[in-house]
């Protein structure tokens, strides 16, 4: 996979702040000259299309793929139609080359990731059972963990860690 962009995950339980962290990390990384794309794993019932729109009607009529384009953006929707969900690695191959792909979700996949953990949620850490968790971002001190713990509110330091870890500095 030499042309596949390098993935770095942001993983954690629902409500831990993964999306909030990604939303603040992206502009921090872009301001440093890093070209960033994202992949977000969603629940199986998500839909980016709306009933009544032509693209929705095309998909529901049976089209395997529908590409919508305008002067500002394009979007490709692909229906699995019973085929298995693609792996993270298969999805990465579909992206244009960038410096870094932030992956939100896919917490059980085998890519390096930062765990977002808030003890107040009452959920267990992922890190003890996942050797691919290379650091934890938390809003509280976490004693006795095997990886670095970063302050969840210190986005520049989290960006520094990711760039160093991915060999982008």
C-alpha positions in Angstrom: 0.0 0.0 0.0 2.7 2.5 -0.9 0.3 5.2 -2.2 -2.2 4.7 0.6 -2.4 7.8 2.9 -1.2 7.2 6.5 -4.1 6.7 8.9 -4.1 7.9 12.5 -7.2 7.1 14.6 -9.2 9.0 17.1 -11.0 6.3 19.1 -13.2 6.1 22.2 -16.6 5.5 23.5 -19.6 7.5 22.3 -19.8 10.8 24.1 -16.0 11.0 24.8 -15.4 13.9 22.5 -13.9 12.3 19.5 -15.6 14.6 17.0 -14.9 17.7 19.1 -11.2 16.8 19.1 -11.1 16.0 15.4 -12.9 19.3 14.7 -10.2 21.3 16.6 -7.3 19.2 15.4 -8.0 19.6 11.7 -7.5 23.4 11.6 -4.4 23.1 13.9 -2.8 20.6 11.5 -3.8 22.5 8.4 -2.3 25.7 9.8 1.0 23.8 10.1 0.9 22.9 6.4 -0.4 19.3 6.8 -2.8 18.1 4.2 -5.5 16.2 6.1 -8.4 14.0 5.1 -10.8 12.2 7.4 -12.7 9.0 7.4 -15.6 8.7 9.9 -17.2 5.3 10.7 -20.9 5.7 11.1 -23.8 3.6 12.2 -25.3 1.4 9.5 -28.4 3.5 9.0 -26.7 6.8 8.2 -27.7 8.6 5.0 -26.2 11.7 3.4 -29.0 12.0 0.9 -32.6 13.3 1.3 -35.8 11.8 0.0 -37.1 13.8 -2.9 -33.7 14.7 -4.2 -32.7 13.3 -7.6 -29.6 11.5 -6.3 -31.7 9.8 -3.6 -34.2 8.7 -6.2 -31.4 7.3 -8.4 -30.0 5.2 -5.5 -33.4 4.0 -4.5 -34.1 3.1 -8.1 -31.2 0.7 -7.9 -28.1 2.6 -9.0 -24.9 1.1 -7.6 -23.2 4.5 -7.4 -24.4 8.1 -7.7 -22.0 11.0 -8.1 -23.3 14.5 -7.5 -21.2 17.4 -8.6 -21.3 21.2 -8.4 -18.9 24.0 -8.8 -18.0 23.7 -5.1 -17.8 20.0 -4.4 -18.6 16.5 -5.5 -19.8 13.5 -3.6 -19.9 9.8 -4.5 -22.4 7.6 -2.8 -21.9 3.9 -3.2 -24.5 1.3 -2.2 -23.2 -2.0 -0.9 -26.3 -3.8 -2.1 -25.5 -6.8 0.2 -21.8 -6.8 -0.3 -19.7 -6.7 2.9 -18.7 -3.3 4.4 -15.3 -2.3 3.1 -12.3 -2.4 5.5 -10.6 0.8 6.6 -7.7 -0.2 4.3 -10.0 -0.5 1.3 -11.5 2.9 2.1 -8.0 4.5 2.4 -7.2 3.4 -1.1 -10.2 5.5 -2.4 -8.7 8.8 -1.1 -6.4 11.2 -2.9 -2.9 11.4 -1.5 -2.6 13.6 1.6 -0.1 13.7 4.5 -2.5 12.3 7.1 -5.9 10.7 7.3 -7.6 11.2 10.7 -9.9 8.2 11.3 -12.7 8.6 13.7 -14.3 5.4 14.8 -13.0 2.0 13.5 -11.8 1.5 17.1 -11.3 -2.2 16.7 -9.1 -1.9 13.5 -5.4 -2.4 13.5 -4.1 1.2 12.9 -2.3 3.5 15.4 -4.8 5.6 17.4 -5.2 8.1 20.1 -7.9 7.1 22.6 -10.2 9.9 23.9 -11.1 9.0 27.4 -13.3 10.8 30.0 -13.4 8.9 33.3 -16.7 10.7 34.1 -18.4 8.6 31.4 -17.8 5.4 33.4 -16.5 3.5 30.4 -13.3 1.4 30.6 -10.2 2.3 28.8 -9.6 0.8 25.4 -5.8 0.9 25.7 -5.3 -2.1 27.9 -6.8 -4.4 25.3 -5.7 -2.6 22.1 -1.9 -2.5 21.4 -2.6 0.0 18.6 -3.5 2.8 21.1 -0.3 4.8 21.2 -1.6 7.6 23.5 -4.6 8.7 25.5 -6.1 12.2 25.5 -8.1 12.7 28.7 -9.6 15.4 30.9 -8.2 13.7 34.0 -5.0 12.1 35.2 -4.7 8.4 34.4 -2.2 6.5 36.6 -0.8 3.1 35.6 -1.3 3.2 31.8 1.3 2.0 29.4 1.1 4.9 26.9 1.5 8.7 27.2 -1.5 10.6 28.6 -2.1 14.0 26.9 -4.4 16.8 28.1 -7.5 16.6 26.1 -7.8 20.4 26.1 -4.2 21.0 24.8 -4.8 20.6 21.0 -1.4 21.9 20.0 0.4 19.3 22.1 -1.9 16.6 20.7 -1.1 17.8 17.2 2.7 17.7 18.1 2.3 14.1 19.3 0.5 13.0 16.2 2.9 14.6 13.8 5.9 13.1 15.6 4.3 9.7 15.8 3.5 9.7 12.1 6.9 11.0 11.1 5.5 14.2 9.7 7.9 16.6 11.7 
